[in-house]
Amino acid sequence: MTEEAVKSKADYIEPTRRGRPGRLPPEDSARITRRITTLAVLMGLVFAITKFFVWRETHSVGILSTLVHSALDLFGAISSFIAVRYAARPPDDNYRFGRGKAESFSAVFQVCLIIFAAFHLLEACYERFMSPTQVEQSGFAIAILIILVGLTIWLIIAQSWAIRATGSIAVRGDRAHYIADMFANIIVIIGLLLTSFTPFLRADALVGILMSLWLFWTAFRVASLAWAQLMDQELPEAERDLLIKLALEDPRVKAVHDLRTRASGPHVHVQMRLNLDSHLSLEDAHDIVIAAEQRMMMKYKAADIHIHPHPLGCHETHGNVRFRSQS
């Protein structure tokens, strides 16, 4: 991609919704993810224990559905708690690219838990649908769920901040759990109101069935995030554009080609080819490459960057054509 092609695009706006992988120093990213996963574990424990006592008092299948969801949140949060700490370990001789994909395996584990629980919940809902019963102490249950919704919103806000700062897929998976849990609580509140104050006794079971379907959707979303990182999907286009823009800030860099990127937990790995004038000395080309790396490292402090200088006008390429960029 040439400098003119980059300049023809709209002004670059740093991405926030999907997080900023590799932007923070690894130590800072690890500190944030450790804190937010600890908070998620504690909140998951509070939610699960509270809902267990509420379910024991009400015997509502809707409460049971959100209890199952909170139990999954807790196990998922524990998985993320372990994964982010392992993923933050520095590279060594055995893991030269680091251990960042531990976060993705944590997400896969969460997906398995979600699918198992969804099937189990469907079975319980079917039994309650066939034999509907009045929910006990629904007012007490509704009041507790409203409080839990407020706490969940607070946790989601904290997780969203952590994702914007670190781009952590493990925290993103956790947040998907808790967003689903928040909507689950809201739907269960509606179901309890219908079951308690209308003749529609099967509303409680229908809410549980709806939550089962929501669990399957949550599993798909988390699996998609894990798949993208495990399969080394490219970074978002805005991130790639920024890398190219940083490389082209030096007028001696004529073009950028064969850009390859991937995320791995708190780290990103970047490869590219810079087209330089063929008359430059090896020392000058080396200085240009080092300067380009330093500009990128200012933005991506947890990046592993490899740049290959290429003489302008030379049409010979190297490396396996199978992995060569087609754009």
Phi, psi and omega in degrees: 000133183270168180296323181296322181295321179292316182294338181284348181279165176296159180304140184287133175242123183298134181289143177233329187292323183263004180087174183234082183299136175077003185283325183269153169303144184307324181294318179293318179298317180297320180297318180294313182292326177297315182293315185289326178288327175297316178298318181296322178295314181297317179293320178299321179294316178298315182297313184295315181296315181298314182291331177297314179292324178294318179296321180296331179276329188254331185058031180277132177290334174294315176297320178300320181296317180284335172295316177300317180299316181292325176297320176295318177303318181295312180295320178296320179295322177296319177300315179294322178305316180285317187296317184293330178287321177289319182295334183280353179297142182291154176302152176220190185294335180270331181233080185291336178263010181082186183241027187300332183287356173302328178296322180291321178294327174298319179295322178297318177301318179298321180299317180298318178297318182297314182295317179300313182293325180297317178295318179297319180293322178300321179297315180294322180293323180297317179297318180290326179294321180286333180228074184292144178224159179287137178280134180270145175049050183293326180297317177299316181296318181296318180298317180295318181294325178297319177297318181293326176299316179298317178295322180294319178300317179299317180295318181298321178298316179296319178294322180297320177298317180296322179293317178298327182280324189244335185071018185296126178285331178294315177294324178297320176296318176301315182297321178301321177300311187285331173296316177298322179295322179298312179293327177299315180298319180296316181294321179295321177301316178297317179297320179295320178298316180293317182292323186276328189242009175223167178286358186279079184291335183280000179300323180299315180291321180296324176298318178298320178296317178300320179292327176298316178296322178296324178297319178297319178295319177299318179300319179296318181295314180295320179297323179297319178295316180294319180300316182301319183279321179295328180267011177058045175296146179299153173297160178306152184303323180297323178292318179295320178298322179294319178299317179294317179300317179295321179294324185275001177295335175273118182298343178285345175273114186273330181194159176240131180225165174052043177286126177230132183223155172199153178254148178213092183062234181280356185253157168232148179240130187230133173230142177200166176241130178253127176275122182235158177302138185289342182277353181293146176285163179300323180293319178295317179298320179297318179296321179296317180296315180298318179297320179296318178299318182294322177297319180290323180293336176295328179268321184245086187284348177246031184260144170254110190245130177232120183240134178248119176284140183227131181292131179297134180093346178276123183263358178280137179240167180228169181090171181287124183298337181299329184256011182278142180298139179266357184262000000 
